[in-house]
Amino acid sequence: METDHDHLPDGIKVAVNDCPAAVHGGSAEESQPALKGEVLEHRFSLGAIVRGASNRIVSFSRELRSFASTRSAPSSRYEATNSAALNALMGLKFIRQTDGAAGWQEVEKCFSQLTVSTSGLLHRSSFAECIGMGKESKEFGGKLFDALARRQEIRSDSIDKDQLKKFWDQIADESFHSRLQTFFDMVDRDADGRITEEEVKEIITLSASTNNLCNIEKEADEYAALIMEALDPKNEGYIHVQKLEKVLLEASKKSARGEDSRNLSQLLSDQLKRPATNNPFISLCQATKYFIKHNWRRIWILVLWVGVMTGLFAYKYVQYRNKAAYQVMGHCVCMAKGAAETLKLNMALILLPVCRNTMTWLRNNTKLRVIVPFDDNLNFHMVVAVGVAVGTGIHVIYHMACDFPRLIHASSEKFAVLEPLFKEQPSSYWELVKGVEGVTGILMVVLMVIAFVLATPWLRRGKLTGFNTFWYTHHLFVIVYALLVVHGLRLYLSTEWYEKTTWMYLAVPVVLYALERFTRAFRSNIQPVTIVKAFDYSGHQRGGVLALHMKKPDDFEYRSGQYMFVNCPAVSPFEWHPFSITSAPGDDYLSVYIQAVGDWTRQIKKVFSEVLQASSAEKGGSSEGQNLPNYPKVLIDGPYGAPAQEYKNYEVVMLVGLGIGATPMISIVKDILHNIKKIEEGEADIEGGNGGGGGGEDENEFKTRRAYFYWMTREQDSFDWFKGVMDEVAELDHDGVIELHNHCTSVYAQGDARSAFIAMIQDLNHAKKGYDVVSGTRVKAQFSKPTWRKVFKYIHRRHPNTEVGVFYCGPPRPTKELRELALDFTNKTSTTFDFHKENF
């Protein structure tokens, strides 16, 4: 522990060394380099320092005495195999709760529910569910049941509540001897006190099955031999629990000092937390300040939009307040016309965010990106759509429920002021709606309702309708705009051409959007791309993944993080779907990865799979070379701007991909790797093939000096997608610029008994052969999901007083947590985290 007194008594600084293993769930030896120098600074009054310091000194002294009493001198050097076994087994646990007594209450409650129909007896098959392992660990729980039953000399497949309590006390025992003995009993199925290689193989197969690791399950023989080699160095053919415990406890002395340091670091961090204010007004002011600080670009756009709508509504309201129609229809006509004016504005604005070429050009070539949140273009599109819905609702309701009844029931004297506008006074609703004005209005409302409803997320992404339905019905807007122009030209209450302003609002946006579509159609059809490679990654839970490598057109210039649209006429000549570009600008090809999760994606994967199966040019489900298979025709359109392309504006980036959402991050990792190569080669133009159109020399400068890539996936086979990239980073990134963290979330967290042998195999195999048994790459995969707060803390410690770009692509569930943590650490530490989310 080092203490810095530079700022006392104005502040307190504590510098601690911490280990990344605690951050990412891995072992100490696999985490490099160590965390250093987090500075926590707090300012108090002199009296608060004195009072707080006295309390903390007493607490610290107790803890330090405790650490000193248990610390022993480091022992001699042990082999890596013993350390691997130590890492896997020292943190072994069978239950999640740290307090067995408190956990028993939940187990007791679950026991009562599961034994309602079994006369108070819990069957072996329900044991895992009862103790909280879950139904998916039924087989593993059965093995644990057998081990505990053998120790208690119970020969029945069912136990009562008292016997369950004895089982629970044993698996809740925190002592290392008890935990190791229980695990040993699980493996030692014949209860002879010895573990053989065949028994090790059996538990490996069970652990692999429980964690959905099919590749490890296939290689159980090899990994069983590896474990026996580590724990049976004398080649006796078995492992004895007493000998194993002795080896592990001796090896634990090696890490005692490091463990104590980490525990002390955690203690200091916990003790020196800034106390929360109890003043609600101050808390509200701080929250408001933080909100404005991080959302000011969105705020000014929304304020401007609402302000313009309010002004137009007020202008139209006052205008009709002074017209003759007001004498007959009153404020109803003012409300209807005011809403109609905002509707015209919003029908014009709603097209601009989806003019992708224009948005990409503005993002890449102007300084507007400083004040305009281009990342939120689709969000603004949806906000304007809400404005359209509200304006339409007000307009229709006030006409139908207020204006029309007043026109029909107005006296002849009152209606006389409107005779120049109406041939005769209408006597029913039918006379008002049967004309061009009424028919076009009703048709627009019907088409809008269809498009709006089918665009909702639960229908657009659901199985009931799906994306195709959304895509086709959304193009009903072409008819809506035509009807809107006609509707605006046939107004009852406006006769002069300059009063019919609908076409004036729509002219520029509609022409711009039409040019966009023509450009897109011309650009994509003039030169179809050539497919040079195709890979079919089948066998995944969500239908598999198709990877396409295409010859890059000469004029196709893009940036890492951007996306393009793909069309396959063999599937549908009209549908275009967006996919992140996975290749880097420095590559001589374009690549996309398509996961089969919808109608179109499943069909294109099927079409290419049939071609690959018919071709024998390449083994293993891929084809390349001189004699290319007859691949289906593919058209592309792009590139288009995306949030991830902004990564070059940051010296430090945190890239987060979930499942197939890793694709834009892989492009960024490859781009960084290419620039590392060029820097090492001393080339002046480090941007290389990236000609995406910059805004000047400063913008094209490659600023990124550190990247942290976190990829989470449930399926072990998913690591095959980017295996080459991972190995290339491990081989070429000599300075550690890119830090890779692959997380296999189907594997239980490190320390869980269900993954203990997997962790041991992983450490042993990586130490011996240099590759990871989970990911199949040179980068060690980590178990379960990252603890994001610890990840942010880890990056903050390594990069204080730095602006870090956080980029996420994947399903929306983690978005809220990542965004809130980015804001929290930005507001409370010296590191600024700028969060960017891809529209997935």
Secondary structure, DSSP 4 states (H G I P E B T S, - for coil): -EEE-TTTTT-BEEE-EE-HHHHHT--GGG--S-EE-----B---HHHHHHHHHHHHHHHHHHHHHHHHH---------HHHHHHHHHHTT-BS-S-S-HHHHHHHHHHHHHHHTTTTTT-EEGGGHHHHTTS-GGGHHHHHHHHHHHHHHTT--SSEE-HHHHHHHHHHHT---HHHHHHHHHHHH-TT-SSEE-HHHHHHHHHHHHHHTT-HHHHHTHHHHHHHHHHHH-TT--SSEEHHHHHHHHHHHHHHTHHHHHHHHHHHHHHHHTPPPPP--HHHHHHHHHHHHHHHHHHHHHHHHHHHHHHHHHHHHHHHHHHTSTHHHHHTHHHHHHHHHHHHHHHHHHHTTGGG-HHHHHHHHHHSGGGGTS-GGGHHHHHHHHHHHHHHHHHHHHHHIIIIIHHHHHH--HHHHGGGTTT-SS---SHHHHHSSHHHHHHHHHHHHHHHHHHHTSHHHHSSSSSHHHHHHHHHTTHHHHHHHHHHHHHS-SS--SGGG--HHHHHHHHHHHHHHHHHHHHHHHHSSPBPEEEEEEE---TTS-EEEEEEEPPTT----TT-EEEEE-TTT-SS--EEEE--S-TTSSEEEEEEE--SHHHHHHHHHHHHHHHH--SSTTSEE-SSS---PPPBEEEEEE--GGGGGGG-SEEEEEEEGGGGHHHHHHHHHHHHHHHHHHHT-S-TTTT--S--SSHHHHS----EEEEEEEES-GGGGGTTHHHHHHHHHH-TT--EEEEEEETTSPPTTBGGGHHHHHHHHHHHHHHSS-TTTSSSSPEEES---HHHHHHHHHHHSTT-EEEEEEES-STTHHHHHHHHHHHHHHSS-EEEEEE---
